[in-house]
Amino acid sequence: APLLSAAQPTFVANYDESKVGSYPLPDPLMPPNGARITSAKAWEASRGYWLNQFAAHVYGQTPTRPVRLRFQPGEVVPSALGGKATRKQVAIYFADYPALPPINVLIYVPNNARKAAPAFLNLNFCGNHCISTEADLPLSDRWVASTADNHRATEKSRGAQARRWPLDTIVARGYAIVTAYYGDIEPDHPAGWKTGIRSVLGDTTRTDNWGAIGAWAWGMSRILDYLQTDPTIDAKRVIAMGHSRIGKAALWAAAQDKRFVAAISNEAGEGGASLARRTYGETVGRLNYAFPHWFARQYRSYNENVPALPVDQHILLSLIATRPLYVASAEEDRWSDPRGEFLSAKATEPVYGLYRKTGLGPAEYPAVNTSVGKNVRYHVRTGPHDVQPFDWWQYLNFADALVK
Ligand code: GCU
């Protein structure tokens, strides 16, 4: 694959809608290898083709070799969150690869649930101890992005992202929340693969070898493997969710793994929900330059030639059909291209239509802080790149209506 573009260090993002240009999108119903798709059945049959296009050109191939997992139960706190939830920790070990560190899963299950609870599965950015202010959660012992203590977590980061995880509200609404540090699966830096699952699975000589986003997505499916064994969780109602780079991973996970009942993309942006063919905010070239470990090397060959990409991200979103999908943007997060995320969600309509389902519906680009759509929903919240109470409120309503 070509080297990274030398022009990228001086990259200047376009934020002028009139300079986005025209960008005919590949038609999900017209796979180049076959006849026009006119039925849900034919779409189902073409899923493998499209998934393989994303594997070959964007995220890399997800290894299909089954991996033996060992679930080691950890501490259970029956009255966490003021008695409203049971808090559990479970470590997922890889029996065939004893040198690999486990994925440490943290789960809160509502105590008033009369049956197995539906769940949000959402990886976190800085260790399980970051999502909660509880003093007794162990600090992550993995590489973290913060350089403060030589990439080790400190007490300072406890609860650092708790604001993005309204645990009380989620369990009060009857949902379990399941998380793990994405760095347990692969630390997020170019050499991180050497200590994660990609050190033992995949083929680094191939241009379609998987990247970190593929590994994080794979990890989400392994956590779902565990959830299928946990009687307190309704594994048929687990929603794949993620913010930003983790949103990219959540979408790729849900596209590949139909066990996820729905998907939520919070500002997943370029390489996630937004259309690659729109030159607005981050671009494929910039993404590959800044994060060379996230995607297959093959993706770089489109750095300066996005129209040659055989797919665009609306086809990734379409692979989530006929399941419910929520795509969310933030007004100030222009880097993620809010309008590109909306148009991508809208372009799934023909595929949802094959199932006689309304996707986003006839909605025009909505006013801020307004949730639109039916089986595919969208909002653009005021404010920055973030996960805020408004976002969660919409996701809980969406889950109540379409998942619960
Ligand atoms: C960077 C990156 C985005 C990504 C974001 C995040 O801004 O360019 O593609 O989504 O980080 O993960 O917060």
Boltz pocket constraint, residues with backbone or C-beta under 6 A from the ligand:
constraints:
  - pocket:
      binder: B
      contacts: [[A, 243], [A, 244], [A, 245], [A, 246], [A, 267], [A, 268], [A, 269], [A, 270], [A, 282], [A, 287], [A, 290], [A, 335]]
      max_distance: 6.0
